[in-house]
């Protein structure tokens, strides 16, 4: 029997993970912003549902990686051009 673990070795993209988790939270009827903030502040995975594998996806990344992506994206999208 042959196993392929390549999918597990690939690094998760913080932007894609956040978007997928956001979508899963909306589908389940949660307020995605409140749930993500709760998770980022506490580290408690209970803020993220298992729906669409969202909890497993978000736990592949460290919370500081997610925060870095959020800050970077916010600042890049709000930069004023001189």
Secondary structure, DSSP 8 states (H G I E B T S, - for coil): -----HHHHS---HHHHHHHHHHHHHHTT--HHHHHHHHHHH--GGGS-SGGGHHHHHTTS-HHHHHHHHHHHHHHHT----
